Amino acid sequence: MSSTISGKDKFILNKFVQIINKERIPLEVIDTMGNKHGMEHQQIKFKLQIKDNRFFKSLVAPDAFSLGEAFIKGYFDIYGNFIELYDVVCNKLLNTDRRIPFLKFFKNYFSSVKKREKDNIEYHYNVPSEFYKLFLGKTLGYTCGYYADDKTSMDEAQYNKMDIICKKLRLKKNERLLDIGCGWGNFLIYAAQNYGVTATGITLSEEQKQYAEKWIKNKGLENRCKIKIINYRDLGNQLYDKISCIGMSEHVGKKNMTDFFKVAYRSLVPDGLFLQHTITTNEKRKKGYENSFLDKYMFPGGELLFNHNLIRQAFDSGFELMSCENFRVHYVKTLKDWIDNMELKKDEILETVSEFVYRIYYIFFIGSLVSFKNQQISLFQNLFYKKSANNNKIDYFSTPYLS
């Protein structure tokens, strides 16, 4: 591709190359005229091909937002191991935090919380379900799986994860299970088929509800599983024996988390159990800052909390912590499987969604994998108990893995 580069853009590019050389990043940059820029005395492992001169604007103040946005808009491509390159540059070039614009504070203050939450969920999940199925596999498990060993497949890891949750919740036949943020219904179906529960799932995505109901009907589970479009705040007075929340509470936010736990507590019978499967942060973010790329393009409204804060808020809501397990390394493997599937099935995926959408998910998964690998974020399963008057439910204080 031949495209004239202005003097200003050449200056910006040279400054960027100087940063690469200073940090000794084995990256060669190829501009739109075919000229190569990079380290002369080090073996090149990665290549960045500039496809559009608008890329140079992202180099004025390069960070995760500017470079991420340039990538999803197709202004450049990477050749070589993208995950390895991201890992190399993440602490050198890819600061993720930007100050939250004042107008966004103003808008959030005056807008309806429930409407904002519904809009945020629909933005992410109302992409055609076939898109997700192509890289998530037959379980449609869009959260961390559990890999028993290196030979565990992606689908097996998702079944393992669901069975672990069922065992931790001590599910029994005919118990009433509530799944908050049920996705496409995979966990409801698994629990109903394998543990005989009566399951209710809630979501804010119409796309997910329609897919889940078809799946439930195909399995002949209409009498055991039902899906509702409802905000968790509006659950009412219905009581459940067990509650799960698998990968949804990242959308709740710090300000609303105590109320979220109170709703879960109120919705449980005495001696009920609540399992929260959630991504947590291990790094403190400065007040008034956000991960701008994530908030704009992937998970608007999402917020990660420290796990110890989640446990504290659950305790303040009345819960007792039964167990806490870190699945961080399992999410590294989960994300690697999703990325591999996206690469393998790219042509099929692009028949379902645009390349713009493909690139958003692809770069997000790579960034997330590196963050889990480097212990910036984790995945915890927290099991909470709603104490009864006696507080002597002995089987809850025994490990479920012996059964």
MOPEDA-V877111 format. One record per residue. RES is the residue in one small letter. PHI is phi in whole degrees, 0 to 359 (NA if undefined). OMEGA is omega in degrees with one decimal (none if undefined). BURIAL is b if it has 16 or more other ideal C-beta (glycine too) atoms within 10 Angstrom, else e. Layout:
BEGIN
res=RES phi=PHI omega=OMEGA burial=BURIAL
res=RES phi=PHI omega=OMEGA burial=BURIAL
END
This chain:
BEGIN
res=m phi=NA omega=179.8 burial=e
res=s phi=249 omega=180.0 burial=e
res=s phi=208 omega=-178.3 burial=e
res=t phi=298 omega=-179.9 burial=e
res=i phi=251 omega=-178.5 burial=b
res=s phi=289 omega=178.1 burial=e
res=g phi=299 omega=178.5 burial=e
res=k phi=297 omega=-179.8 burial=e
res=d phi=293 omega=176.6 burial=b
res=k phi=297 omega=179.0 burial=e
res=f phi=297 omega=179.5 burial=e
res=i phi=298 omega=179.8 burial=b
res=l phi=297 omega=-179.8 burial=b
res=n phi=298 omega=177.3 burial=e
res=k phi=298 omega=179.0 burial=e
res=f phi=296 omega=179.4 burial=b
res=v phi=296 omega=176.9 burial=b
res=q phi=298 omega=177.4 burial=e
res=i phi=296 omega=179.2 burial=e
res=i phi=300 omega=-179.1 burial=b
res=n phi=294 omega=-180.0 burial=b
res=k phi=298 omega=-179.1 burial=e
res=e phi=275 omega=179.0 burial=e
res=r phi=55 omega=176.5 burial=e
res=i phi=272 omega=-175.5 burial=b
res=p phi=285 omega=-175.5 burial=b
res=l phi=239 omega=173.9 burial=b
res=e phi=255 omega=178.7 burial=b
res=v phi=256 omega=178.1 burial=b
res=i phi=247 omega=-176.0 burial=b
res=d phi=278 omega=-173.9 burial=b
res=t phi=289 omega=176.3 burial=b
res=m phi=260 omega=178.1 burial=e
res=g phi=90 omega=178.4 burial=e
res=n phi=286 omega=-177.6 burial=e
res=k phi=255 omega=-179.5 burial=e
res=h phi=227 omega=178.6 burial=b
res=g phi=166 omega=-177.5 burial=b
res=m phi=286 omega=-176.0 burial=b
res=e phi=273 omega=-171.6 burial=e
res=h phi=244 omega=178.0 burial=e
res=q phi=221 omega=-179.8 burial=e
res=q phi=295 omega=-179.4 burial=e
res=i phi=279 omega=178.5 burial=e
res=k phi=252 omega=-175.0 burial=e
res=f phi=225 omega=176.4 burial=b
res=k phi=231 omega=175.6 burial=b
res=l phi=248 omega=-179.3 burial=b
res=q phi=262 omega=177.3 burial=b
res=i phi=283 omega=-176.7 burial=b
res=k phi=251 omega=-175.3 burial=b
res=d phi=210 omega=-177.2 burial=e
res=n phi=294 omega=174.3 burial=b
res=r phi=294 omega=176.9 burial=e
res=f phi=301 omega=-174.5 burial=b
res=f phi=298 omega=178.2 burial=b
res=k phi=296 omega=-179.7 burial=e
res=s phi=287 omega=-178.4 burial=b
res=l phi=267 omega=179.2 burial=b
res=v phi=300 omega=174.6 burial=e
res=a phi=220 omega=-172.0 burial=e
res=p phi=296 omega=174.1 burial=b
res=d phi=206 omega=-176.3 burial=b
res=a phi=298 omega=-178.6 burial=b
res=f phi=287 omega=-175.2 burial=b
res=s phi=294 omega=-179.8 burial=b
res=l phi=286 omega=177.2 burial=b
res=g phi=296 omega=178.8 burial=b
res=e phi=295 omega=177.7 burial=b
res=a phi=297 omega=179.3 burial=b
res=f phi=293 omega=-175.8 burial=b
res=i phi=291 omega=176.4 burial=b
res=k phi=274 omega=174.9 burial=b
res=g phi=80 omega=-178.6 burial=e
res=y phi=282 omega=176.1 burial=b
res=f phi=206 omega=174.7 burial=b
res=d phi=232 omega=178.2 burial=e
res=i phi=246 omega=174.7 burial=b
res=y phi=240 omega=-171.3 burial=e
res=g phi=115 omega=-178.2 burial=e
res=n phi=285 omega=-174.3 burial=e
res=f phi=297 omega=-179.4 burial=b
res=i phi=297 omega=180.0 burial=b
res=e phi=296 omega=178.5 burial=e
res=l phi=297 omega=179.8 burial=b
res=y phi=302 omega=179.8 burial=b
res=d phi=296 omega=-178.9 burial=b
res=v phi=294 omega=-171.7 burial=b
res=v phi=264 omega=-169.9 burial=b
res=c phi=300 omega=-178.7 burial=b
res=n phi=270 omega=-177.0 burial=e
res=k phi=254 omega=-175.0 burial=e
res=l phi=234 omega=-165.4 burial=b
res=l phi=250 omega=171.3 burial=b
res=n phi=301 omega=-173.3 burial=e
res=t phi=267 omega=-169.3 burial=b
res=d phi=264 omega=172.0 burial=b
res=r phi=229 omega=179.4 burial=b
res=r phi=294 omega=178.4 burial=e
res=i phi=290 omega=-179.8 burial=e
res=p phi=300 omega=-178.7 burial=e
res=f phi=301 omega=-178.5 burial=e
res=l phi=298 omega=178.2 burial=e
res=k phi=289 omega=174.1 burial=e
res=f phi=304 omega=-176.7 burial=e
res=f phi=297 omega=-179.3 burial=e
res=k phi=297 omega=-178.2 burial=e
res=n phi=294 omega=-177.8 burial=e
res=y phi=294 omega=-173.3 burial=e
res=f phi=260 omega=-177.9 burial=e
res=s phi=267 omega=179.3 burial=e
res=s phi=291 omega=-179.2 burial=e
res=v phi=298 omega=-177.0 burial=e
res=k phi=294 omega=177.2 burial=e
res=k phi=293 omega=-179.9 burial=e
res=r phi=296 omega=178.5 burial=e
res=e phi=295 omega=178.6 burial=b
res=k phi=296 omega=178.7 burial=b
res=d phi=299 omega=-179.1 burial=e
res=n phi=296 omega=-179.7 burial=b
res=i phi=292 omega=-179.6 burial=b
res=e phi=295 omega=177.9 burial=e
res=y phi=303 omega=-175.1 burial=e
res=h phi=274 omega=-168.2 burial=b
res=y phi=263 omega=179.0 burial=b
res=n phi=272 omega=164.6 burial=e
res=v phi=288 omega=-178.3 burial=b
res=p phi=310 omega=-177.7 burial=e
res=s phi=299 omega=179.3 burial=b
res=e phi=298 omega=176.4 burial=e
res=f phi=300 omega=-179.6 burial=b
res=y phi=296 omega=-176.6 burial=b
res=k phi=298 omega=-177.3 burial=e
res=l phi=295 omega=179.9 burial=b
res=f phi=249 omega=178.8 burial=b
res=l phi=272 omega=-179.9 burial=b
res=g phi=86 omega=-170.5 burial=b
res=k phi=289 omega=-179.9 burial=e
res=t phi=278 omega=-173.4 burial=b
res=l phi=52 omega=178.1 burial=b
res=g phi=278 omega=-175.3 burial=b
res=y phi=257 omega=173.8 burial=b
res=t phi=219 omega=-175.6 burial=b
res=c phi=301 omega=173.0 burial=b
res=g phi=274 omega=178.9 burial=b
res=y phi=232 omega=-174.6 burial=b
res=y phi=260 omega=-178.5 burial=b
res=a phi=295 omega=177.2 burial=e
res=d phi=200 omega=-176.5 burial=e
res=d phi=292 omega=-179.0 burial=e
res=k phi=269 omega=-177.9 burial=e
res=t phi=294 omega=177.9 burial=b
res=s phi=280 omega=179.5 burial=e
res=m phi=300 omega=-179.9 burial=b
res=d phi=296 omega=178.2 burial=e
res=e phi=299 omega=179.9 burial=b
res=a phi=297 omega=178.6 burial=b
res=q phi=290 omega=176.2 burial=b
res=y phi=297 omega=177.3 burial=b
res=n phi=302 omega=-179.7 burial=b
res=k phi=301 omega=-178.3 burial=b
res=m phi=295 omega=-179.3 burial=b
res=d phi=290 omega=176.2 burial=e
res=i phi=301 omega=179.7 burial=b
res=i phi=296 omega=177.7 burial=b
res=c phi=300 omega=-179.7 burial=b
res=k phi=292 omega=179.1 burial=e
res=k phi=297 omega=178.5 burial=b
res=l phi=282 omega=-178.9 burial=b
res=r phi=52 omega=-177.0 burial=b
res=l phi=296 omega=178.3 burial=b
res=k phi=232 omega=-178.3 burial=e
res=k phi=305 omega=176.5 burial=e
res=n phi=71 omega=172.3 burial=e
res=e phi=290 omega=179.2 burial=b
res=r phi=265 omega=-178.6 burial=b
res=l phi=249 omega=171.8 burial=b
res=l phi=247 omega=175.7 burial=b
res=d phi=247 omega=-178.2 burial=b
res=i phi=275 omega=-174.9 burial=b
res=g phi=77 omega=-167.1 burial=b
res=c phi=280 omega=-179.9 burial=b
res=g phi=61 omega=-179.4 burial=b
res=w phi=269 omega=173.3 burial=b
res=g phi=90 omega=-174.0 burial=b
res=n phi=298 omega=-178.0 burial=b
res=f phi=289 omega=176.4 burial=b
res=l phi=303 omega=-177.9 burial=b
res=i phi=297 omega=179.9 burial=b
res=y phi=298 omega=-177.8 burial=b
res=a phi=294 omega=179.7 burial=b
res=a phi=292 omega=-178.7 burial=b
res=q phi=291 omega=-170.1 burial=e
res=n phi=260 omega=-177.3 burial=e
res=y phi=233 omega=172.6 burial=b
res=g phi=69 omega=-179.3 burial=e
res=v phi=279 omega=168.5 burial=b
res=t phi=259 omega=-166.4 burial=b
res=a phi=242 omega=174.3 burial=b
res=t phi=239 omega=177.1 burial=b
res=g phi=244 omega=175.7 burial=b
res=i phi=239 omega=179.3 burial=b
res=t phi=210 omega=174.5 burial=b
res=l phi=252 omega=-176.6 burial=b
res=s phi=256 omega=177.2 burial=b
res=e phi=294 omega=178.3 burial=e
res=e phi=301 omega=179.6 burial=b
res=q phi=294 omega=-179.1 burial=b
res=k phi=300 omega=-178.5 burial=b
res=q phi=297 omega=179.7 burial=e
res=y phi=295 omega=-177.8 burial=b
res=a phi=298 omega=-178.6 burial=b
res=e phi=294 omega=175.9 burial=b
res=k phi=294 omega=179.7 burial=e
res=w phi=296 omega=178.7 burial=b
res=i phi=299 omega=179.5 burial=b
res=k phi=296 omega=179.6 burial=e
res=n phi=296 omega=179.0 burial=e
res=k phi=272 omega=-179.0 burial=e
res=g phi=70 omega=-175.1 burial=e
res=l phi=248 omega=-177.7 burial=b
res=e phi=302 omega=-179.2 burial=e
res=n phi=278 omega=-177.4 burial=e
res=r phi=245 omega=-176.1 burial=b
res=c phi=231 omega=173.1 burial=b
res=k phi=217 omega=-176.9 burial=b
res=i phi=241 omega=178.0 burial=b
res=k phi=234 omega=168.8 burial=e
res=i phi=273 omega=-176.3 burial=e
res=i phi=201 omega=172.5 burial=e
res=n phi=283 omega=-177.2 burial=b
res=y phi=303 omega=179.5 burial=b
res=r phi=295 omega=-173.6 burial=e
res=d phi=257 omega=-177.4 burial=e
res=l phi=293 omega=177.0 burial=b
res=g phi=78 omega=-172.6 burial=e
res=n phi=258 omega=179.0 burial=e
res=q phi=298 omega=179.8 burial=e
res=l phi=253 omega=-179.2 burial=e
res=y phi=232 omega=177.9 burial=b
res=d phi=283 omega=-178.3 burial=b
res=k phi=219 omega=177.8 burial=b
res=i phi=228 omega=172.7 burial=b
res=s phi=239 omega=172.5 burial=b
res=c phi=219 omega=-169.5 burial=b
res=i phi=249 omega=176.2 burial=b
res=g phi=78 omega=178.1 burial=b
res=m phi=249 omega=-171.6 burial=b
res=s phi=290 omega=171.1 burial=b
res=e phi=297 omega=-179.8 burial=b
res=h phi=272 omega=-172.2 burial=b
res=v phi=286 omega=179.9 burial=b
res=g phi=91 omega=-176.4 burial=b
res=k phi=302 omega=-175.7 burial=e
res=k phi=296 omega=-174.6 burial=e
res=n phi=257 omega=-170.3 burial=b
res=m phi=293 omega=179.2 burial=b
res=t phi=299 omega=177.7 burial=e
res=d phi=296 omega=177.2 burial=e
res=f phi=301 omega=178.6 burial=b
res=f phi=296 omega=179.3 burial=b
res=k phi=295 omega=176.6 burial=b
res=v phi=296 omega=178.6 burial=b
res=a phi=299 omega=179.7 burial=b
res=y phi=297 omega=-179.3 burial=b
res=r phi=295 omega=-175.1 burial=e
res=s phi=275 omega=-179.9 burial=b
res=l phi=261 omega=169.2 burial=b
res=v phi=287 omega=171.2 burial=e
res=p phi=304 omega=-173.7 burial=e
res=d phi=70 omega=176.7 burial=b
res=g phi=279 omega=179.9 burial=b
res=l phi=240 omega=178.9 burial=b
res=f phi=230 omega=177.2 burial=b
res=l phi=250 omega=178.1 burial=b
res=q phi=249 omega=179.6 burial=b
res=h phi=250 omega=-167.1 burial=b
res=t phi=211 omega=172.2 burial=b
res=i phi=283 omega=178.4 burial=b
res=t phi=233 omega=177.7 burial=b
res=t phi=260 omega=173.0 burial=b
res=n phi=242 omega=-177.8 burial=e
res=e phi=231 omega=-179.1 burial=e
res=k phi=277 omega=177.5 burial=e
res=r phi=263 omega=178.8 burial=e
res=k phi=297 omega=-179.5 burial=e
res=k phi=300 omega=179.4 burial=e
res=g phi=88 omega=179.3 burial=e
res=y phi=243 omega=179.7 burial=e
res=e phi=211 omega=169.6 burial=b
res=n phi=279 omega=-169.1 burial=b
res=s phi=296 omega=179.8 burial=b
res=f phi=296 omega=-179.7 burial=b
res=l phi=300 omega=-175.5 burial=b
res=d phi=289 omega=-177.8 burial=b
res=k phi=276 omega=-168.1 burial=e
res=y phi=250 omega=-172.4 burial=b
res=m phi=239 omega=-176.4 burial=b
res=f phi=230 omega=178.0 burial=b
res=p phi=302 omega=179.3 burial=b
res=g phi=87 omega=-178.7 burial=b
res=g phi=286 omega=179.3 burial=b
res=e phi=206 omega=178.3 burial=b
res=l phi=260 omega=-178.8 burial=b
res=l phi=244 omega=171.2 burial=b
res=f phi=290 omega=-178.0 burial=e
res=n phi=294 omega=180.0 burial=b
res=h phi=295 omega=176.2 burial=e
res=n phi=289 omega=176.7 burial=e
res=l phi=299 omega=-179.3 burial=b
res=i phi=297 omega=178.7 burial=b
res=r phi=297 omega=-179.7 burial=e
res=q phi=294 omega=176.4 burial=b
res=a phi=296 omega=178.2 burial=b
res=f phi=298 omega=179.3 burial=e
res=d phi=295 omega=178.8 burial=e
res=s phi=273 omega=176.7 burial=b
res=g phi=116 omega=-175.7 burial=b
res=f phi=281 omega=167.7 burial=b
res=e phi=251 omega=178.1 burial=e
res=l phi=283 omega=178.4 burial=e
res=m phi=264 omega=179.8 burial=e
res=s phi=203 omega=-179.0 burial=e
res=c phi=215 omega=-174.6 burial=e
res=e phi=229 omega=-177.5 burial=e
res=n phi=264 omega=179.3 burial=e
res=f phi=255 omega=-171.0 burial=b
res=r phi=309 omega=-175.4 burial=b
res=v phi=294 omega=177.4 burial=e
res=h phi=290 omega=178.0 burial=b
res=y phi=286 omega=174.3 burial=b
res=v phi=301 omega=-180.0 burial=b
res=k phi=291 omega=178.1 burial=b
res=t phi=300 omega=-178.4 burial=b
res=l phi=295 omega=177.7 burial=b
res=k phi=298 omega=177.5 burial=b
res=d phi=295 omega=179.0 burial=b
res=w phi=296 omega=179.7 burial=b
res=i phi=297 omega=178.6 burial=b
res=d phi=302 omega=179.3 burial=e
res=n phi=295 omega=179.1 burial=b
res=m phi=296 omega=178.6 burial=b
res=e phi=291 omega=-177.5 burial=e
res=l phi=294 omega=-173.9 burial=e
res=k phi=250 omega=-175.3 burial=e
res=k phi=303 omega=-178.5 burial=e
res=d phi=299 omega=178.4 burial=e
res=e phi=294 omega=-179.1 burial=e
res=i phi=298 omega=-178.0 burial=b
res=l phi=288 omega=171.2 burial=e
res=e phi=278 omega=-177.3 burial=e
res=t phi=255 omega=-179.7 burial=b
res=v phi=228 omega=179.4 burial=b
res=s phi=284 omega=176.1 burial=e
res=e phi=296 omega=176.9 burial=e
res=f phi=302 omega=179.0 burial=e
res=v phi=295 omega=178.5 burial=b
res=y phi=305 omega=-176.3 burial=b
res=r phi=292 omega=177.4 burial=b
res=i phi=301 omega=-178.2 burial=b
res=y phi=294 omega=-176.3 burial=b
res=y phi=299 omega=-178.1 burial=b
res=i phi=289 omega=177.5 burial=b
res=f phi=295 omega=179.7 burial=b
res=f phi=295 omega=178.5 burial=b
res=i phi=296 omega=178.8 burial=b
res=g phi=298 omega=179.8 burial=b
res=s phi=293 omega=178.6 burial=b
res=l phi=303 omega=-179.1 burial=b
res=v phi=295 omega=179.1 burial=b
res=s phi=295 omega=175.5 burial=b
res=f phi=293 omega=-179.1 burial=b
res=k phi=301 omega=-176.5 burial=b
res=n phi=269 omega=175.0 burial=e
res=q phi=63 omega=173.9 burial=e
res=q phi=284 omega=176.4 burial=b
res=i phi=224 omega=-179.6 burial=b
res=s phi=221 omega=174.4 burial=b
res=l phi=233 omega=-179.4 burial=b
res=f phi=246 omega=165.3 burial=b
res=q phi=254 omega=178.0 burial=b
res=n phi=253 omega=178.0 burial=b
res=l phi=252 omega=-176.8 burial=b
res=f phi=243 omega=-175.8 burial=b
res=y phi=239 omega=172.1 burial=b
res=k phi=269 omega=-173.6 burial=b
res=k phi=295 omega=174.9 burial=b
res=s phi=259 omega=-180.0 burial=e
res=a phi=298 omega=-176.4 burial=e
res=n phi=272 omega=-178.7 burial=e
res=n phi=56 omega=-175.0 burial=e
res=n phi=235 omega=-179.9 burial=e
res=k phi=283 omega=-166.9 burial=e
res=i phi=300 omega=-176.6 burial=e
res=d phi=292 omega=175.9 burial=e
res=y phi=288 omega=-177.7 burial=b
res=f phi=259 omega=175.6 burial=e
res=s phi=239 omega=-178.6 burial=e
res=t phi=293 omega=179.4 burial=e
res=p phi=283 omega=-173.7 burial=b
res=y phi=283 omega=178.6 burial=e
res=l phi=272 omega=-176.5 burial=e
res=s phi=278 omega=none burial=e
END
